Amino acid sequence: ETLRCCDFTKEFSAAIKVKSAQEKAVAWVRASVEHITCRAVNARRLDLHLAVSLKALAVVQRQEQLTSGLEGEGIQVRGERRSASQAVNALSHQFTLEDRLPLKNGKPPMESILRKEISCRVTDCKLAQGQLAVSGRADISFLYLSSVDGSLEKMAASVEFSQVIECAGASEDCLCDLRVVAGESSLQPREDDVGEYTSVDVSLKVFLTAFLYQPCEVELVSDAFSTQAPMDLRFAQSSLLAVQEVYSEVLKKKCTLTATEEEIQKVVDLWCEQEGVQSTCGEGKLSYRVRYTLCLLYRGTSGRLLYLEKSFEGTFATELEGAFAQRSDSVSLTGLWEYRIADKNTVEASVETWVSSLLYSRESVSYLSSAGMGENAQPYPHQPQLLVYYASPGERLWDIAKSHRALLSDLQEQNDLYEDTLPDARDEIGAYELRAASQQEIQEFGAQLARFGLSFSDVADNCPRQDRTLAACRRVLDYARANPALLEKVAETGKLPMNELALGSGTERKTLERHRKYLVAILLAFTNGYEIIRGHLCQIGPGRGGERK
């Protein structure tokens, strides 16, 4: 009984839909046979049915304009800084590997090659000064028919290769996702001087695809507002890619094949087919689901050649260190490491799956794409107000400033808070006591104002609307604070000493009379120990935000 080989090539083409069409995209594609059936129609014809899967990764350098700042009086900008990865370059390179492999270990000359298996793996990769240096090897094994006695022999060897590729932007701080695929190949027996085929000429096309990434910081504007007038804001969505690392490891599994027809006399060939790996990231783990088919060609005790195959699946998990990736894209290579005949019907094989995974995260961000004042936008009315605002833990200073059209810097300085989100950790007893004291102080201050026939609304409506008037009232307050007797006189009599305040501060009397209600309020706030009110007393108006008074 002999074994023969039929080798032919069938071309195919396929179109894969991608999310966005890009002319300058660089794609890595791997084709693999998922399923195959073979039926002998007659002595010279075979019908084959194959299911082929294609796995593709396309990378394109895309430029996108992001707003990083706005300029203008009274404009407040919320900027954010995000960590991301920039696609430095993507390239595809192919070359032909040729070599002559002599039969070794005293193996007999060959008559014909029956089955071949070729795979490629990168062993080293270096980036420097715009060049990519790649080293690797092609692992070649084949089953052949001996020309001496017609026996079946197995031969395995490796051919090393190295390539230096020009790659713009390549540097030592780049992360390289390098993928290699063995393409078309040819193994031709070579005749020696005595007419025997004792070597093989190898010709192999090797396809290298490299994707280079570099860490970067992205600055964008996520929100904005104006303290002076409404703004027309437009937002856009984008996706930021953050590549963390290329993680490689070897997954090992022991498999058992049991022969049921005849006892195993000799293992002729043992190999893996229909290999595939699925990987997922989550909860700090990188998980794999590995599947492949183990094929056994053996000679039974009757001398017949018999074939046996069995599918295997395995799951593996690896703990990840550092920042956890959200996604993974893996390439793999499964091969037989060693085997042994455990008993007359069983073969135990150790199978290794080499996996290289690109670990990355993809974040959707919203950013300000354009901003401006509308043509018919009316300025905000200048309505200063006395404001005491009690913020809750978890609120953002930005939201508070935006809702009251205040300067964020003023809120930070006045409250000694420089984190955007107010802390959750609170002194509940202290917070309760502060609220109770504040309520009591406000009630007392309201009663004091009532003695003058005033309310909080009256004071807010009487606030100065011009900077020069506000500066004049400031001079009156400074003069009164420098003369405590005046403050006491106001509190006792309920009247403002107009002449004395005008002369002492250098302010016109009519200005004092026009803003009497406002002056009474701020002078009373600096008497009788209104510490909490003085700490929160502010004017909020267009273009100035909250300013301490």
C-alpha positions, 0 to 999 in steps of 0.5 A, spaced: 500 500 500 502 506 497 501 514 498 500 519 493 499 526 493 495 531 488 497 538 489 494 544 485 492 551 486 485 554 486 484 562 486 479 565 489 477 573 491 473 576 496 470 583 498 470 585 505 466 590 508 469 595 512 467 601 517 469 606 512 473 606 506 480 609 505 484 609 499 491 609 503 489 604 508 494 598 509 491 591 511 493 585 513 489 579 511 490 572 513 486 566 510 485 559 513 481 553 512 475 552 516 472 546 514 474 541 508 470 535 505 473 530 500 470 525 496 473 520 490 468 520 484 473 515 480 480 513 480 482 520 477 477 525 480 476 528 487 471 533 489 473 538 494 468 542 498 472 548 502 470 553 507 475 559 507 475 564 513 478 571 512 481 575 518 483 582 516 485 588 520 486 595 516 489 601 519 489 608 516 492 615 518 486 620 519 487 627 521 482 630 525 481 637 527 480 638 534 478 645 538 483 646 543 482 653 546 477 659 545 479 666 545 474 672 547 472 676 553 468 673 558 469 666 555 470 660 559 473 653 556 472 646 559 479 643 556 480 636 557 487 632 556 486 624 554 491 619 553 491 616 546 496 613 541 497 616 534 498 611 528 505 613 526 506 609 520 503 602 517 506 598 511 506 592 507 512 588 505 513 582 501 520 578 499 521 571 497 525 566 501 530 561 497 534 556 500 536 549 499 535 544 504 539 537 504 536 531 507 539 530 514 540 524 519 541 519 514 534 519 511 534 516 504 533 519 498 526 522 496 522 520 490 516 525 491 513 530 496 507 528 499 505 533 504 508 540 506 507 545 512 510 551 512 509 557 517 513 563 519 514 567 525 518 573 527 523 572 533 526 580 533 524 587 531 528 593 532 526 600 530 530 606 529 532 612 525 526 611 520 528 603 519 524 597 521 529 591 522 526 584 522 529 577 524 525 571 523 524 564 521 520 559 516 519 552 519 518 547 514 516 540 514 514 535 509 512 528 508 516 524 502 516 517 499 523 514 499 526 512 493 529 506 496 524 502 499 518 506 498 517 508 506 514 514 508 519 519 511 518 526 515 523 531 514 523 538 518 528 544 518 528 552 519 530 557 514 532 564 518 531 571 514 532 578 516 529 584 513 531 592 513 525 596 511 525 603 510 519 606 515 518 613 516 517 615 523 520 609 526 523 610 532 525 606 539 519 609 543 514 606 537 510 600 539 510 595 533 504 590 531 508 586 526 505 580 523 508 575 518 504 570 513 507 565 509 504 566 502 505 561 496 511 556 496 514 551 492 518 545 495 522 541 489 526 535 490 534 537 488 538 531 484 545 530 486 551 528 482 549 521 483 542 522 480 539 521 487 534 526 490 537 528 497 535 535 497 530 540 497 529 547 493 525 552 497 522 558 494 517 562 499 513 568 499 513 572 506 508 577 507 510 582 513 505 587 515 507 592 520 503 597 524 507 603 528 503 607 534 506 612 538 503 615 545 500 622 545 496 627 549 490 629 546 487 636 548 480 638 546 474 642 549 468 639 551 464 645 553 464 652 553 460 658 555 460 666 555 459 670 561 456 676 557 452 673 551 449 666 549 454 662 545 452 657 539 456 651 540 456 645 536 459 638 538 462 632 534 464 625 536 470 622 535 474 615 537 480 615 540 485 609 540 490 607 546 494 602 544 497 599 551 502 593 548 503 587 544 503 581 548 505 574 546 505 568 550 505 560 548 499 556 550 500 549 551 495 543 551 496 535 552 491 532 547 490 524 546 488 520 540 485 513 540 485 509 534 479 504 534 480 500 527 487 497 529 493 498 534 498 503 532 505 500 529 508 506 527 506 514 527 507 516 520 505 523 520 502 528 526 500 535 524 495 540 526 490 543 522 484 548 522 487 552 527 483 558 530 484 563 536 479 568 539 481 573 545 477 577 549 479 582 555 475 584 561 476 584 568 484 585 568 484 578 564 486 576 557 482 570 555 483 565 549 479 560 546 483 556 542 481 550 537 484 546 532 484 539 529 489 534 530 491 529 524 494 522 525 497 518 519 499 511 522 501 504 520 496 499 523 499 492 525 496 489 518 501 494 515 495 498 512 496 506 512 490 509 517 488 516 518 485 519 524 483 526 526 480 529 532 478 536 534 480 540 540 478 546 544 481 549 550 480 556 554 486 560 557 486 566 561 492 571 563 492 576 568 494 583 566 498 588 569 497 595 569 492 599 565 487 594 563 485 594 556 478 593 553 480 590 546 484 585 543 486 583 536 490 576 536 494 572 531 496 565 532 500 559 530 499 552 532 504 546 532 506 540 535 511 540 540 512 532 541 508 526 542 509 519 544 505 512 543 502 511 550 499 504 549 498 500 543 491 504 541 493 511 544 498 517 542 499 523 547 501 529 543 503 536 546 501 542 542 503 549 543 499 555 540 503 561 540 499 568 540 501 575 539 495 580 541 495 587 540 491 590 547 488 596 546 482 601 548 477 605 544 474 611 547 468 615 544 469 622 546 465 629 544 468 635 543 467 642 541 467 643 533 465 650 533 463 656 537 461 663 536 456 668 538 449 668 534 448 674 529 442 676 533 444 674 540 442 679 545 447 680 551 445 677 558 442 683 562 446 686 568 443 683 574 447 683 579 445 679 585 447 677 592 448 669 592 449 664 597 449 657 594 450 650 597 453 645 593 452 638 594 458 632 594 459 630 587 457 636 583 462 639 579 465 646 579 464 647 572 456 646 572 455 651 578 459 656 574 456 655 568 449 655 571 450 662 574 455 665 568 461 665 573 468 665 572 471 658 574 477 661 577 473 665 582 469 659 585 476 656 586 479 661 589 473 663 594 472 656 596 479 654 596 477 648 591 481 646 585 478 639 583 472 640 579 468 635 582 466 636 589 469 631 594 464 626 597 468 625 603 464 630 608 464 631 615 457 630 616 456 633 623 460 639 621 456 640 615 450 640 619 453 645 624 455 650 618 448 649 615 444 651 621 449 657 623 448 659 616 441 659 616 441 663 623 445 668 620 441 669 614 435 670 618 438 675 623 441 679 617 434 679 613 431 682 620 437 687 620 435 689 613 427 689 615 429 695 620 431 699 614 425 697 610 429 692 605 429 685 603 434 681 599 431 682 592 431 690 594 438 689 595 440 685 588 436 690 584 440 696 587 447 693 585 451 698 581 451 696 574 457 700 572 465 698 574 466 705 576 460 706 580 462 699 583 469 702 585 465 708 588 461 703 593 468 700 594 471 706 597 465 707 601 466 701 604 473 701 605 472 708 609 467 705 613 471 699 615 477 704 617 472 707 622 468 702 626 464 708 629 461 709 623 459 702 622 456 702 629 452 708 628 449 705 622 447 699 626 444 703 631 440 709 628 438 705 621 441 711 617 446 712 613 451 718 615 451 721 607 455 727 608 460 724 612 461 718 608 461 722 602 467 727 604 471 721 607 471 716 601 471 722 596 464 719 593 459 724 590 453 724 595 448 723 589 452 716 588 450 714 595 443 716 595 442 712 588 445 706 591 443 707 598 440 700 599 446 696 596 450 700 601 446 699 607 447 691 606 454 691 605 455 696 611 451 691 615 454 685 613 461 688 616 457 689 623 455 684 628 460 678 626 456 676 620 462 672 618 459 667 613 455 672 609 461 676 608 465 669 606 459 668 601 457 675 599 459 676 591 456 680 585 455 676 579 454 679 572 456 679 565 464 678 564 466 679 571 463 672 574 463 672 581 467 677 585 468 677 592 466 684 596 
